[in-house]
Amino acid sequence: MIMLRYRFEPKLWAIVLTIVATAVFFKLGQWQLSRAHEKEMQHEQIAQFAKQPSVSLPGSIVKFEDFQYREVEVSGEFISKHSIYLDNKTYKGHAGYHVITPLKISNSMLHVAVNRGWIATGNDRSVLPSIAEIEGEVKIMGMVTSADTKNLILSDTVKEGQVWNNFNIQRFQEVTGLMMQPLMILQSSEENDGLKRSWTRPDSGGSKNIGYAVQWFSLAATTVIIFIVLNVKRKFKKNEQA
């Protein structure tokens, strides 16, 4: 195609490559926008549930989706011998663990994982910090979150015993033999156990995804511009070439 003494004659491979790259970048931008929307909706849901009164967690099996982000209360007894120390957790810049203990729900065979809070590691990491045991029936209040956690770890080594890098409800059931509800409670009610419970409600993080989306859309536009620039050439007249 020739226009105003310029010609546009791209190769077939260049056309195909540009179309594919532009489509990929555009799709990635759309995906980031959808993630931003999901996070905003999630954040609004958390804020809405925070204003509502807590609900009781039943002794029968529930669906996680029905209780996600809800403030709940449940009575039962902690099974301290099955407590897990979730590694790589910090509080005000100090290293420590989150202590996860199963709670046997009153008048039920089911248990629920309770993230009771944070405790410092101490000077010797080979010695686990001691936690005051809570005996007898207690009433726990807190927000429902996913029972599965995944932390960034520096190696593939899986710690054994009470210290875990990641918490998985299925693995916990297999190790302990306990029947678990498919969720975890971030405990907010106070107990005299020395654990720090300071669960922050961060912003949605959707702005970060929007920023990523802008970058992907910019790459798509840049790809098209580069394609045009590299394939547009000036058509010289014979007397200009001489």
ABEGO torsion letter per residue (X at the ends): XBBGGBBBBBBAAAAAAAAAAAAAAAAAAAAAAAAAAAAAAAAAAAAAAAABBBBBBBABBBBAAAABGBBBBBBEBBBAAABBBBBGBBBGGBBBBBBBBBBBBBGBABBBBBBAEBBBAEABAABBBBBBBBBEBBBBBEBBBBABBBBBBABABBBBEABBABBBAAAAAAAAGBBBBABBBBBABBBBAGBBBBBBBBBAGAAAAAAAAAAAAAAAAAAAAAAAAAABBBBBBAAAAX
